[in-house]
């Protein structure tokens, strides 16, 4: 689709500001009553989801010219989707989709954010978002004795993702995941140095062609490996494989699971047994790409019939993605199965969770904004009394670690995989 396809949709924005806050019945205190990191930090309507609808409409009608300030407004946004689900609590309109197309329009018109250019150049050259050598991508798996799917087939392919592959502090997530799968007797393989990016982060930055390129490559790789299931510990990768590939008409012919979903299955089947006590109180952070943005893509083809002013009737009826069907319970269920562990919840959870701050190209272009967003979430986690913040996304974990390093907070950060590995006897 293109920005023009959302003209009527953007016209329907009435500046009600519901995109800035969780629905009233979800608000539990004034302290954590915001949902949009951008407008919370910059406190100007243009930074909100509704503000970006106005910008998109003004561009379409020729009422606005590109400026560096406008570029900053558009890109100082994690594309976390919180504005979208909060708006849809009250109205049937799209907020996030026009924002994707607004960024794509800017890229197509040559309005490129300087901080993103070397990232995209590195992606095109080395197939990753970390500007690292492709040849180093498989180092995380050294010594694991795991199948190489470029040379042999495997029933399950584990996709590590760019962040984990090149961030040595996070290698423990991928190594732990593969070790657990091997312990459960899963026929698992990896692509190692031949693994490529999912394309999802580039898509969010406005480079939509990169998503199609990597979708084609990854789907061909999985087919050649004879894979029946693709498992990833990267929430960005899961969102790309499960949602974005389907959105661009390239649905993989394999089962796509996040590692927390697969671990829950293995535990339920008795193939993994959690026997060691971990006597800590934790709170769980819902990654945007595993939560509200992971709701399956919904295809709709039809016409809009405008009647009664703002009311738009869709023929046939259009089902909207409201974030309700993201991956929320599997990681929580896994944590609840760990002996001695106590799970407490933050105020903003599931489809209304506050973003970690790392998405949408913000960590690459506006690191201070990314850290500030993470620090807000850490404050919310500390308010629960938990001694550890647990997530299921390496980008979230990295940003939380960086934020804690700057603030001096003592709360610990874990991935679900790390705690399962600790609790699983003999791993």
LINWOUR-V245112 format. One record per pair of residues at least 24 apart in sequence whose ideal C-beta (glycine too) atoms are under 10 Angstrom apart, sorted by the first residue. I is the first residue (numbers start at 1). GAP is how many residues later the second one is. D is the distance in whole Angstrom. If there is no record, write none. Layout:
[[I,GAP,D] [I,GAP,D]]
This chain:
[[1,93,10] [1,96,7] [1,97,9] [1,99,9] [1,100,6] [1,103,9] [1,246,9] [2,58,10] [2,99,6] [2,102,8] [2,103,8] [2,106,9] [3,53,6] [3,54,9] [3,56,7] [3,57,6] [3,94,10] [3,95,7] [3,96,10] [3,97,9] [3,98,4] [3,99,6] [3,100,10] [3,101,8] [3,102,5] [3,103,10] [3,105,10] [4,52,10] [4,56,6] [4,97,9] [4,101,9] [5,89,10] [5,92,9] [5,93,9] [5,96,7] [6,47,8] [6,50,7] [6,51,9] [6,54,9] [6,87,9] [6,88,6] [6,89,10] [6,91,6] [6,92,4] [6,93,9] [6,94,10] [6,95,6] [6,96,9] [7,49,8] [7,50,7] [7,53,6] [7,54,9] [7,91,9] [8,49,10] [8,85,9] [8,296,6] [8,298,7] [8,304,7] [9,44,8] [9,47,9] [9,48,10] [9,83,10] [9,84,5] [9,85,5] [9,86,9] [9,88,8] [9,89,6] [9,295,9] [9,303,8] [10,40,9] [10,42,9] [10,43,4] [10,44,8] [10,45,9] [10,46,5] [10,47,4] [10,48,9] [10,49,10] [10,50,8] [10,83,9] [10,84,9] [10,85,9] [10,88,6] [10,91,10] [10,92,9] [11,42,8] [11,43,10] [11,46,6] [11,49,10] [11,82,10] [11,295,10] [11,299,9] [12,41,8] [12,79,7] [12,80,9] [12,81,5] [12,82,10] [12,294,9] [12,297,10] [12,298,6] [12,299,9] [12,300,7] [13,35,10] [13,36,8] [13,37,5] [13,38,9] [13,39,9] [13,40,4] [13,41,7] [13,43,10] [13,44,8] [13,74,8] [13,78,9] [13,80,7] [13,82,8] [13,85,9] [13,297,10] [14,36,8] [14,77,8] [14,79,10] [14,296,7] [15,30,7] [15,33,9] [15,35,6] [15,36,8] [15,38,9] [15,39,8] [16,34,7] [16,71,8] [16,74,7] [16,75,8] [17,28,8] [17,31,7] [17,32,10] [17,33,7] [17,34,10] [17,69,10] [17,70,10] [18,30,10] [18,31,9] [18,32,8] [18,65,9] [18,68,6] [18,69,6] [18,70,9] [18,71,7] [18,72,5] [18,73,8] [18,77,10] [19,26,10] [19,29,5] [19,30,4] [19,31,5] [19,32,9] [19,33,9] [19,34,9] [19,63,8] [19,64,4] [19,65,8] [19,66,9] [19,67,6] [19,68,5] [19,69,10] [19,70,10] [19,71,10] [19,72,10] [19,76,6] [19,77,10] [20,25,9] [20,27,9] [20,28,5] [20,29,8] [20,30,8] [20,31,10] [20,62,9] [20,63,7] [20,66,8] [20,67,10] [21,61,9] [21,62,10] [21,65,7] [21,331,9] [22,60,8] [22,63,9] [22,64,6] [22,67,8] [22,325,9] [22,326,6] [22,329,9] [22,330,4] [22,331,10] [22,332,9] [23,62,9] [23,63,6] [23,65,10] [23,66,4] [23,67,8] [23,328,10] [23,329,7] [24,65,9] [25,64,9] [26,60,9] [26,63,8] [26,321,9] [26,322,8] [26,323,9] [26,324,9] [26,325,9] [26,326,5] [27,320,8] [27,321,9] [27,325,9] [28,318,9] [28,319,4] [28,320,8] [29,318,6] [29,351,10] [29,354,9] [31,316,8] [31,345,10] [31,348,8] [31,349,8] [31,352,8] [32,314,8] [32,315,4] [32,316,6] [32,322,7] [32,344,8] [32,345,10] [32,347,8] [32,348,5] [32,351,8] [33,314,9] [33,315,9] [34,48,9] [34,314,9] [34,320,8] [34,342,8] [35,45,9] [35,47,4] [35,48,7] [35,50,8] [35,51,5] [35,313,7] [35,316,10] [35,317,6] [35,318,9] [35,319,7] [35,320,9] [36,41,8] [36,42,9] [36,44,8] [36,46,6] [36,47,5] [36,50,8] [36,318,9] [36,319,9] [37,39,9] [37,40,8] [37,41,6] [37,43,7] [37,45,8] [37,46,10] [37,317,7] [37,318,5] [37,319,9] [37,320,6] [37,322,10] [37,323,10] [37,325,8] [37,332,8] [37,333,9] [37,335,8] [37,336,4] [37,337,10] [37,339,7] [37,340,9] [38,35,8] [38,36,10] [38,37,10] [38,38,6] [38,39,5] [38,40,7] [38,41,10] [38,42,9] [38,44,10] [38,45,9] [38,317,10] [38,322,9] [38,324,9] [38,331,8] [38,335,9] [39,37,10] [39,38,9] [39,44,8] [40,314,9] [40,332,9] [40,333,8] [40,336,8] [41,35,8] [41,316,10] [41,325,10] [41,327,10] [41,328,6] [41,331,6] [41,332,7] [41,335,9] [42,30,9] [42,31,8] [42,34,7] [42,35,10] [42,327,9] [44,29,8] [46,24,8] [46,27,5] [46,28,9] [46,30,10] [47,25,9] [47,26,6] [47,27,9] [47,29,6] [47,30,7] [48,29,9] [48,35,6] [48,39,10] [48,47,9] [49,28,9] [49,32,9] [49,33,8] [49,34,3] [49,35,7] [49,37,8] [49,38,6] [49,45,10] [49,46,4] [49,47,7] [49,49,9] [49,50,7] [50,33,8] [50,37,8] [50,45,8] [51,26,10] [51,32,10] [52,25,7] [52,31,8] [52,43,8] [52,44,10] [52,46,7] [52,47,5] [52,50,6] [52,51,10] [53,30,10] [53,34,9] [53,40,9] [53,41,9] [53,42,7] [53,45,6] [53,46,8] [53,49,9] [55,43,10] [55,44,9] [55,47,7] [56,42,5] [56,43,8] [56,45,7] [56,46,5] [56,49,8] [57,41,9] [57,45,10] [59,43,7] [59,46,7] [59,47,9] [59,50,9] [60,42,10] [60,45,9] [66,40,7] [66,43,7] [66,44,9] [66,45,5] [67,44,9] [68,43,9] [68,45,10] [68,46,10] [70,36,9] [70,41,8] [71,35,7] [71,40,6] [71,41,9] [71,42,6] [71,43,9] [71,294,10] [72,41,8] [72,293,9] [72,294,8] [74,25,8] [74,28,6] [74,29,6] [74,31,10] [74,32,6] [74,37,9] [74,39,8] [74,132,9] [75,28,8] [75,31,9] [75,38,5] [75,40,8] [75,41,8] [75,130,8] [75,131,9] [75,285,8] [75,286,6] [75,287,8] [75,289,10] [75,290,6] [75,291,8] [76,284,9] [76,285,10] [76,286,7] [76,289,8] [76,290,6] [76,293,6] [77,26,9] [77,127,10] [77,278,10] [77,282,9] [77,283,6] [77,284,9] [77,285,7] [77,289,10] [77,292,9] [78,126,9] [78,210,7] [78,277,5] [78,278,8] [78,279,6] [78,280,7] [78,281,4] [78,282,4] [78,283,8] [78,284,5] [78,285,9] [78,288,10] [78,291,9] [78,292,8] [78,295,7] [79,24,8] [79,122,10] [79,124,9] [79,125,5] [79,126,9] [79,127,10] [79,209,8] [79,210,10] [79,214,9] [79,276,9] [79,280,6] [79,281,4] [79,282,8] [79,283,9] [80,124,10] [80,207,10] [80,208,4] [80,209,9] [80,211,9] [80,212,8] [80,213,8] [80,273,9] [80,274,8] [80,275,4] [80,276,9] [80,277,9] [80,278,10] [80,279,6] [80,280,7] [80,282,9] [80,293,9] [81,158,10] [81,207,6] [81,208,9] [81,210,9] [81,211,5] [81,212,5] [81,213,10] [81,214,9] [81,240,9] [81,242,7] [81,245,10] [81,270,9] [81,274,9] [81,278,9] [81,279,10] [82,206,8] [82,209,10] [82,210,7] [82,211,10] [82,241,9] [82,266,9] [82,269,8] [82,270,7] [82,271,8] [82,272,8] [82,273,7] [84,208,8] [84,209,9] [84,236,9] [84,237,8] [84,238,8] [84,239,7] [84,267,10] [85,206,9] [85,207,5] [85,208,9] [85,210,9] [85,235,10] [85,236,8] [85,237,6] [85,238,4] [85,239,8] [85,241,10] [85,265,10] [85,266,5] [85,267,7] [85,268,10] [86,206,10] [86,236,10] [86,237,9] [86,265,9] [86,266,7] [87,235,10] [88,232,6] [88,233,8] [88,234,5] [88,235,8] [88,236,10] [88,263,10] [89,233,7] [89,234,10] [89,262,9] [89,263,9] [91,219,8] [91,221,10] [91,229,10] [92,219,9] [92,220,7] [92,221,10] [92,222,8] [92,226,7] [92,227,10] [92,228,6] [92,230,10] [93,217,9] [93,219,8] [93,227,8] [94,224,10] [94,226,8] [94,227,9] [96,108,10] [96,196,9] [96,197,8] [96,225,9] [96,227,10] [97,150,9] [97,224,9] [99,105,9] [99,107,10] [99,261,9] [100,103,7] [100,104,7] [100,106,8] [100,108,8] [100,144,10] [100,147,9] [101,105,9] [101,107,9] [102,104,8] [103,100,9] [103,101,7] [103,102,7] [103,103,3] [103,104,9] [103,105,9] [103,257,9] [103,258,9] [104,99,9] [104,101,9] [104,102,5] [104,103,8] [104,104,5] [104,105,9] [105,101,8] [106,99,10] [106,100,6] [107,95,10] [107,98,8] [107,99,4] [107,100,6] [107,101,8] [107,102,9] [108,98,8] [108,99,10] [108,100,9] [108,101,10] [111,95,9] [112,93,9] [112,94,9] [112,95,9] [113,92,8] [113,93,9] [113,248,7] [113,251,9] [113,252,6] [113,253,10] [114,251,8] [115,246,8] [115,247,10] [115,249,6] [115,250,4] [115,251,8] [115,252,9] [116,85,10] [116,86,9] [116,89,5] [116,90,8] [116,91,8] [116,245,6] [116,248,6] [116,249,6] [118,246,9] [119,82,8] [119,83,8] [119,86,8] [119,88,10] [119,242,8] [119,245,5] [119,246,9] [120,81,10] [120,82,6] [120,85,7] [120,86,10] [120,87,6] [120,90,7] [120,241,10] [120,244,10] [122,75,10] [123,39,9] [123,73,9] [123,74,6] [123,76,8] [123,78,9] [123,79,6] [123,82,10] [123,84,8] [123,87,6] [123,90,10] [123,91,9] [124,78,9] [124,83,9] [124,86,8] [124,89,9] [126,36,10] [126,40,10] [126,70,9] [126,71,9] [127,35,9] [127,66,10] [127,67,9] [127,68,8] [127,69,4] [127,70,6] [127,72,10] [127,86,10] [127,87,8] [127,90,8] [128,33,9] [128,34,4] [128,35,9] [128,37,7] [128,38,7] [128,67,9] [128,68,8] [128,69,5] [129,32,9] [129,33,5] [129,34,8] [129,37,9] [129,68,6] [129,69,9] [129,70,9] [129,71,9] [129,72,5] [129,73,7] [129,76,9] [129,81,10] [129,107,9] [129,232,9] [129,235,8] [129,266,10] [130,32,5] [130,33,7] [130,35,8] [130,36,4] [130,37,8] [130,67,9] [130,234,10] [131,31,10] [131,35,9] [131,233,10] [132,30,8] [132,33,8] [132,34,5] [132,35,10] [133,33,9] [133,60,9] [134,31,10] [134,59,6] [134,60,8] [134,61,9] [134,62,8] [135,58,6] [135,59,10] [136,29,8] [136,30,7] [136,57,7] [137,25,8] [137,28,5] [137,29,7] [137,54,8] [137,55,7] [137,56,5] [137,57,8] [137,58,6] [137,59,9] [137,60,10] [138,27,7] [138,52,7] [138,53,8] [138,54,3] [138,55,4] [138,56,8] [138,57,7] [139,26,8] [139,27,9] [139,29,8] [139,32,8] [139,53,9] [139,54,8] [140,24,7] [140,25,6] [140,26,8] [140,27,9] [140,28,8] [140,30,8] [140,31,4] [140,32,9] [140,33,9] [140,34,5] [140,35,6] [140,38,9] [140,50,9] [140,52,9] [141,24,9] [141,30,9] [141,33,7] [141,34,7] [141,37,7] [141,49,6] [141,50,10] [141,51,6] [141,52,9] [141,54,10] [142,29,9] [142,33,9] [142,50,10] [143,32,9] [144,30,9] [144,31,6] [144,34,6] [144,35,7] [144,38,8] [144,44,10] [144,46,8] [145,33,10] [145,37,8] [146,29,10] [146,32,5] [146,33,9] [146,35,9] [146,36,7] [146,42,6] [146,43,6] [146,44,6] [146,46,9] [147,31,10] [147,35,10] [147,40,8] [147,41,7] [147,42,3] [147,43,7] [147,45,10] [147,78,9] [148,41,7] [148,42,7] [148,43,8] [148,44,6] [148,45,9] [148,46,8] [148,77,10] [149,39,9] [149,40,4] [149,41,7] [149,42,5] [149,43,8] [149,45,8] [149,46,9] [149,72,7] [149,73,8] [149,75,8] [149,76,4] [149,77,9] [149,78,7] [150,39,9] [150,40,9] [150,41,6] [150,42,7] [150,43,9] [150,44,5] [150,45,9] [150,71,8] [150,74,8] [150,75,8] [151,38,9] [151,41,10] [151,43,10] [151,74,10] [152,37,7] [152,73,8] [152,74,9] [153,34,9] [153,36,8] [153,71,8] [153,72,6] [153,73,4] [153,74,8] [154,32,9] [154,33,5] [154,34,6] [154,35,3] [154,36,8] [154,68,10] [154,71,6] [154,72,7] [154,73,6] [154,74,9] [154,75,10] [155,31,7] [155,32,4] [155,33,8] [155,34,8] [155,70,9] [155,71,7] [155,72,7] [155,73,5] [155,74,7] [156,25,7] [156,30,5] [156,31,6] [156,32,5] [156,33,7] [156,34,10] [156,69,10] [156,71,7] [156,72,7] [156,73,5] [156,74,8] [156,75,6] [156,98,9] [156,99,9] [156,101,9] [156,106,8] [157,31,7] [157,32,6] [157,33,7] [157,34,7] [157,38,9] [157,61,9] [157,64,8] [157,65,6] [157,68,6] [157,69,9] [157,70,4] [157,71,9] [157,72,7] [157,73,5] [157,74,7] [157,75,9] [157,97,8] [158,28,9] [158,30,5] [158,31,7] [158,32,5] [158,33,9] [158,37,9] [158,69,10] [158,71,10] [158,72,8] [158,73,5] [158,74,7] [158,75,8] [158,101,8] [158,104,9] [159,31,8] [159,32,8] [159,36,7] [159,37,9] [159,39,7] [159,59,8] [159,62,10] [159,63,9] [159,71,6] [159,72,7] [159,73,4] [159,74,8] [159,75,7] [159,78,6] [159,79,9] [159,81,10] [159,82,8] [159,97,9] [159,100,10] [160,30,7] [160,31,9] [160,32,9] [160,35,6] [160,72,8] [160,73,7] [160,74,7] [160,77,8] [160,234,9] [161,34,8] [161,36,8] [161,37,7] [161,39,10] [161,40,10] [161,71,6] [161,72,7] [161,73,3] [161,74,9] [161,75,7] [161,76,5] [161,77,9] [161,79,10] [161,232,9] [161,233,7] [161,234,9] [162,33,9] [162,34,9] [162,35,5] [162,36,8] [162,38,10] [162,39,8] [162,72,8] [162,74,8] [162,75,8] [162,232,9] [162,233,9] [163,38,9] [163,70,10] [163,71,7] [163,72,10] [163,73,8] [163,74,9] [163,195,9] [163,230,9] [163,231,4] [163,232,5] [163,233,10] [163,234,9] [163,235,6] [164,68,9] [164,69,7] [164,70,6] [164,73,9] [164,230,5] [164,231,9] [164,233,9] [164,234,9] [164,251,9] [165,25,10] [165,27,9] [165,28,9] [165,30,7] [165,32,10] [165,69,9] [165,229,9] [167,227,7] [167,228,9] [167,230,9] [167,231,6] [167,234,10] [169,225,9] [169,228,9] [169,229,8] [169,232,7] [170,63,9] [170,64,10] [170,224,5] [170,225,9] [170,227,6] [170,228,7] [170,231,9] [170,245,8] [170,248,10] [171,223,10] [172,242,10] [172,243,8] [172,245,8] [172,246,6] [172,249,8] [173,60,5] [173,61,9] [173,86,8] [173,219,9] [173,220,10] [173,221,6] [173,224,8] [173,241,10] [173,242,5] [173,243,9] [173,244,5] [173,245,7] [173,248,9] [174,58,9] [174,59,6] [174,60,9] [174,85,9] [174,220,8] [174,241,10] [174,243,8] [175,242,9] [175,246,9] [176,57,9] [176,83,9] [176,239,8] [176,240,10] [176,241,5] [176,242,6] [176,243,10] [176,244,8] [176,245,4] [176,246,9] [176,248,9] [176,251,8] [177,54,8] [177,55,9] [177,56,5] [177,82,5] [177,83,10] [177,85,9] [177,86,8] [177,238,9] [177,239,10] [177,240,5] [177,241,10] [177,243,9] [177,244,8] [178,53,10] [178,55,9] [178,81,10] [178,239,10] [179,238,9] [179,242,7] [179,245,9] [179,248,6] [180,79,8] [180,82,9] [180,83,7] [180,86,8] [180,87,10] [180,91,10] [180,92,6] [180,237,7] [180,240,6] [180,241,6] [180,244,6] [180,247,6] [181,50,7] [181,78,9] [181,81,8] [181,82,9] [181,85,8] [181,90,10] [181,91,9] [182,245,9] [183,83,9] [183,88,8] [183,89,7] [183,90,10] [183,238,9] [183,241,7] [183,242,10] [183,243,7] [183,244,6] [184,78,9] [184,79,9] [184,81,9] [184,82,5] [184,83,9] [184,85,8] [184,86,10] [184,87,4] [184,88,5] [184,89,10] [184,240,9] [184,243,10] [185,81,9] [185,86,6] [185,87,10] [186,43,9] [186,45,9] [186,76,8] [186,80,8] [186,85,8] [186,86,10] [187,39,10] [187,40,10] [187,41,9] [187,42,10] [188,39,10] [188,41,9] [188,43,8] [188,74,10] [189,36,6] [189,37,9] [189,38,8] [190,35,10] [191,27,9] [191,30,6] [191,31,9] [191,34,8] [194,27,8] [195,26,8] [196,25,8] [197,39,9] [197,40,9] [197,43,9] [198,34,8] [198,36,7] [198,38,6] [198,39,4] [198,40,9] [198,41,8] [198,42,4] [198,43,6] [198,46,8] [198,47,9] [199,37,10] [199,38,9] [199,41,6] [199,42,10] [199,45,8] [199,46,9] [199,49,10] [200,34,9] [200,35,10] [200,36,5] [200,37,7] [200,38,9] [200,39,6] [200,40,3] [200,41,8] [200,43,9] [200,44,6] [200,45,9] [200,89,7] [200,93,10] [200,159,10] [201,35,6] [201,36,10] [201,38,10] [201,39,8] [201,88,10] [201,157,10] [201,158,8] [201,159,8] [201,160,7] [201,162,10] [201,163,9] [201,194,9] [202,38,10] [202,159,9] [203,33,10] [203,36,10] [203,37,7] [203,41,6] [203,44,9] [203,45,9] [204,32,9] [204,35,9] [204,36,10] [204,40,9] [204,85,9] [204,89,10] [204,155,7] [204,156,5] [204,157,7] [204,158,10] [205,155,7] [205,156,4] [205,157,10] [205,159,8] [205,160,9] [206,154,10] [206,155,9] [207,154,10] [208,36,9] [208,40,8] [211,29,7] [211,33,6] [211,34,8] [211,36,9] [211,37,6] [211,39,9] [212,32,10] [212,33,9] [212,36,6] [212,37,9] [212,38,7] [214,26,8] [214,30,10] [214,31,9] [214,36,10] [215,25,8] [215,26,8] [215,29,8] [215,30,5] [215,31,10] [215,32,10] [215,33,7] [215,34,9] [215,35,4] [215,36,9] [215,37,8] [216,29,10] [216,34,7] [218,27,8] [218,32,9] [218,34,8] [218,36,10] [219,26,7] [219,31,6] [219,32,9] [219,33,5] [219,34,7] [219,35,8] [222,30,6] [222,31,8] [222,32,5] [222,34,10] [223,29,9] [223,30,7] [223,31,8] [225,29,10] [226,28,10] [227,25,9] [227,26,9] [227,27,5] [227,28,9] [228,25,9] [228,26,6] [228,27,6] [229,25,6] [229,26,4] [229,27,8] [229,28,6] [229,33,8] [230,24,5] [230,25,7] [230,26,5] [230,27,7] [231,24,9] [231,25,8] [231,26,5] [231,27,7] [231,28,6] [231,29,10] [231,30,8] [231,31,5] [231,32,9] [232,24,8] [232,25,8] [232,26,6] [232,27,7] [232,30,10] [233,25,7] [233,26,4] [233,27,8] [233,29,10] [233,30,10] [233,159,7] [233,160,8] [233,161,7] [233,182,7] [233,183,9] [233,184,6] [234,24,9] [234,25,9] [234,53,9] [234,55,8] [234,56,9] [234,158,9] [234,159,7] [234,160,6] [234,161,8] [235,24,10] [235,25,10] [235,51,9] [235,52,4] [235,53,8] [235,54,4] [235,55,4] [235,56,8] [235,58,9] [235,59,8] [235,92,8] [235,121,10] [235,124,9] [235,156,8] [235,157,6] [235,158,4] [235,159,8] [235,160,7] [235,161,7] [236,51,8] [236,52,9] [236,53,5] [236,54,9] [236,57,10] [236,122,9] [236,123,8] [236,157,7] [236,158,9] [236,159,6] [236,160,10] [237,52,8] [237,156,10] [237,157,10] [238,49,9] [238,51,7] [238,52,6] [238,55,10] [238,56,6] [238,89,8] [238,154,9] [238,155,9] [239,48,9] [239,49,8] [239,50,4] [239,51,7] [239,52,10] [239,54,5] [239,55,5] [239,56,10] [239,87,10] [239,88,10] [239,120,10] [239,154,10] [240,49,8] [242,47,10] [242,48,10] [242,51,10] [242,52,6] [242,53,9] [242,54,7] [242,55,8] [242,85,9] [243,46,9] [243,50,7] [243,51,6] [243,52,7] [243,53,7] [243,54,5] [243,55,10] [243,78,9] [243,83,10] [244,45,10] [244,49,9] [244,53,8] [245,52,9] [246,50,7] [246,51,4] [246,52,9] [246,53,8] [247,50,5] [247,51,10] [247,52,9] [248,49,9] [249,50,9] [251,46,9] [257,70,9] [257,73,9] [258,29,9] [258,31,10] [258,32,6] [258,36,8] [258,69,6] [258,72,7] [258,73,8] [258,134,7] [258,135,9] [258,158,10] [259,71,9] [259,72,9] [259,75,9] [259,133,7] [259,156,9] [259,157,8] [259,158,6] [259,161,9] [260,30,8] [260,67,7] [260,69,9] [260,70,5] [260,71,4] [260,72,9] [260,73,8] [260,74,6] [260,75,9] [260,132,5] [260,155,9] [260,156,5] [260,157,8] [260,160,9] [261,29,10] [261,66,6] [261,68,10] [261,69,5] [261,70,9] [261,72,10] [261,73,9] [261,131,10] [262,68,9] [262,72,10] [263,67,8] [263,68,9] [263,70,9] [263,71,5] [263,74,9] [263,129,10] [263,153,7] [263,154,7] [263,157,6] [263,158,10] [263,161,9] [264,63,10] [264,65,8] [264,66,4] [264,67,8] [264,68,9] [264,69,5] [264,70,5] [264,73,8] [264,152,10] [264,156,10] [265,65,9] [266,68,10] [266,154,10] [266,158,10] [267,66,8] [267,67,7] [267,70,6] [267,71,10] [267,153,8] [267,157,9] [268,65,9] [268,66,10] [268,69,9] [272,62,10] [272,65,9] [272,148,8] [272,149,10] [272,151,9] [272,152,6] [272,153,10] [272,155,9] [273,64,10] [273,150,9] [273,151,7] [273,152,6] [273,153,9] [274,60,8] [274,63,5] [274,64,5] [274,65,6] [274,67,9] [274,145,9] [274,146,7] [274,147,10] [274,148,9] [274,149,4] [274,150,6] [274,151,8] [275,63,10] [275,64,7] [275,148,7] [275,149,8] [275,150,4] [275,151,9] [276,62,8] [276,63,7] [276,64,8] [276,145,10] [276,146,6] [276,147,5] [276,148,7] [276,149,6] [276,150,10] [276,151,9] [277,61,8] [277,62,4] [277,63,3] [277,64,8] [277,145,10] [277,146,8] [278,57,10] [278,60,5] [278,61,7] [278,62,5] [278,63,5] [278,64,10] [278,110,10] [278,136,10] [278,141,6] [278,142,10] [278,144,6] [278,145,6] [279,59,10] [279,60,9] [279,61,4] [279,62,7] [279,63,8] [280,58,9] [280,60,8] [280,61,6] [280,62,7] [280,106,8] [280,107,5] [280,108,6] [280,110,10] [280,132,8] [280,134,9] [280,139,9] [281,60,8] [281,61,4] [281,62,8] [281,63,6] [281,103,8] [281,104,7] [281,105,5] [281,106,6] [281,107,8] [282,53,7] [282,56,9] [282,59,6] [282,60,7] [282,61,6] [282,62,7] [282,99,9] [282,102,9] [282,104,5] [282,105,7] [282,106,5] [282,107,7] [282,108,5] [282,129,10] [282,130,9] [282,132,7] [282,134,10] [282,137,8] [283,52,10] [283,59,10] [283,60,7] [283,61,5] [283,62,6] [283,63,5] [283,66,9] [283,97,8] [283,98,5] [283,99,9] [283,100,9] [283,101,5] [283,102,9] [283,103,4] [283,104,9] [283,105,8] [283,106,6] [283,107,7] [283,108,10] [283,128,9] [284,44,9] [284,47,6] [284,48,6] [284,50,10] [284,51,6] [284,59,6] [284,60,9] [284,61,7] [284,62,8] [284,65,8] [284,66,10] [284,69,9] [284,97,9] [284,102,9] [284,104,10] [284,105,8] [284,106,5] [284,107,7] [284,108,8] [284,130,10] [284,132,8] [285,46,10] [285,61,7] [285,63,10] [285,64,9] [285,68,7] [285,69,8] [285,70,10] [285,71,7] [285,89,10] [285,92,6] [285,93,9] [285,95,9] [285,96,7] [285,104,6] [285,105,7] [285,106,4] [285,107,8] [285,108,8] [285,111,6] [285,112,9] [285,115,8] [285,128,9] [286,37,10] [286,40,7] [286,41,9] [286,42,6] [286,45,8] [286,46,9] [286,60,9] [286,62,9] [286,63,6] [286,64,6] [286,65,8] [286,66,9] [286,67,4] [286,68,9] [286,69,10] [286,70,10] [286,105,8] [286,106,8] [286,107,9] [286,110,9] [287,39,9] [287,40,9] [287,44,9] [287,66,8] [287,68,9] [287,69,7] [287,71,9] [287,72,9] [287,104,6] [287,105,6] [287,106,4] [287,107,9] [287,108,8] [287,109,5] [287,110,9] [288,35,9] [288,38,9] [288,63,10] [288,65,7] [288,66,9] [288,67,5] [288,68,8] [288,70,9] [288,71,6] [288,72,9] [288,105,8] [288,107,10] [288,108,9] [289,37,9] [289,38,9] [289,70,7] [289,103,10] [289,104,7] [289,106,8] [289,107,9] [290,36,7] [290,37,5] [290,38,8] [290,40,9] [290,41,8] [290,63,10] [290,101,9] [290,102,6] [290,103,6] [290,106,9] [291,32,7] [291,35,4] [291,36,7] [291,37,6] [291,40,10] [291,58,9] [291,59,6] [291,60,6] [291,61,9] [291,62,6] [291,64,10] [291,101,9] [291,102,10] [292,29,8] [292,30,8] [292,31,3] [292,32,8] [292,33,9] [292,34,5] [292,36,9] [292,58,8] [292,59,4] [292,60,8] [292,61,7] [292,63,10] [293,28,9] [293,30,7] [293,33,7] [293,58,10] [293,66,9] [294,29,9] [294,31,8] [294,32,4] [294,33,5] [294,34,9] [295,25,10] [295,26,5] [295,27,7] [295,28,6] [295,29,7] [295,30,4] [295,31,5] [295,32,9] [295,56,8] [296,25,8] [296,29,7] [296,30,9] [297,24,7] [298,27,10] [322,29,7] [323,27,8] [323,28,3] [323,29,8] [323,30,9] [324,26,8] [324,27,6] [325,26,9] [326,24,7] [326,25,6] [326,27,9] [327,65,8] [328,25,9] [330,62,9] [330,86,9] [331,59,8] [331,60,8] [331,61,5] [331,84,10] [331,85,5] [331,86,10] [332,58,10] [332,60,10] [332,84,9] [334,56,10] [334,58,9] [334,82,6] [334,83,9] [334,85,8] [334,86,6] [334,89,10] [335,55,7] [335,57,10] [335,79,10] [335,81,7] [335,84,7] [335,85,9] [335,88,10] [337,83,9] [337,86,8] [338,78,9] [338,81,6] [338,82,7] [338,84,8] [338,85,5] [338,86,9] [339,84,7] [340,83,8] [341,47,9] [341,49,9] [341,78,7] [341,81,10] [341,82,8] [342,43,10] [342,44,8] [342,45,10] [343,41,10] [343,43,9] [343,47,8] [344,37,9] [344,40,5] [344,41,7] [344,42,6] [345,39,7] [345,41,9] [346,31,8] [346,33,10] [346,34,5] [346,35,6] [346,36,10] [346,37,7] [346,38,6] [346,40,9] [346,43,9] [347,33,6] [347,36,8] [347,37,8] [348,28,10] [348,29,9] [348,32,7] [349,31,10] [353,24,8] [353,27,9] [354,25,10] [354,26,6] [354,27,10] [355,41,9] [355,44,10] [356,33,10] [356,35,7] [356,37,7] [356,39,7] [356,40,4] [356,41,8] [356,42,9] [356,43,5] [356,44,6] [356,47,9] [357,38,9] [357,39,9] [357,42,5] [357,43,9] [357,45,9] [357,46,8] [358,35,8] [358,36,9] [358,37,4] [358,38,6] [358,39,9] [358,40,7] [358,41,4] [358,42,9] [358,44,9] [358,45,10] [359,34,9] [359,36,7] [359,37,9] [359,40,9] [362,37,9] [363,32,7] [363,35,8] [363,36,6] [363,39,9] [367,32,9] [367,35,8] [368,38,10] [370,25,10] [370,28,10] [370,29,6] [370,32,8] [370,33,8] [371,28,7] [371,29,10] [371,31,6] [371,32,5] [371,33,10] [371,34,9] [371,35,6] [371,36,9] [372,31,8] [372,34,10] [373,26,8] [373,30,8] [374,24,9] [374,25,5] [374,26,5] [374,27,9] [374,28,7] [374,29,4] [374,30,8] [374,32,9] [374,33,9] [374,39,10] [375,24,10] [375,25,9] [375,27,10] [375,28,5] [375,29,8] [375,31,8] [375,32,6] [375,34,8] [376,27,9] [377,26,8] [378,25,6] [378,26,7] [378,29,7] [378,31,6] [378,33,6] [378,35,9] [379,28,9] [379,30,9] [379,32,10] [381,28,9] [381,30,6] [381,32,9] [382,27,7] [382,28,9] [382,29,6] [386,25,7] [386,26,9] [387,24,7] [387,25,7] [388,24,4] [388,25,7] [388,26,6] [388,31,9] [389,24,5] [389,25,8] [390,24,5] [390,25,7] [390,26,6] [390,28,9] [390,29,7] [391,24,6] [391,25,8] [392,24,5] [392,25,8]]
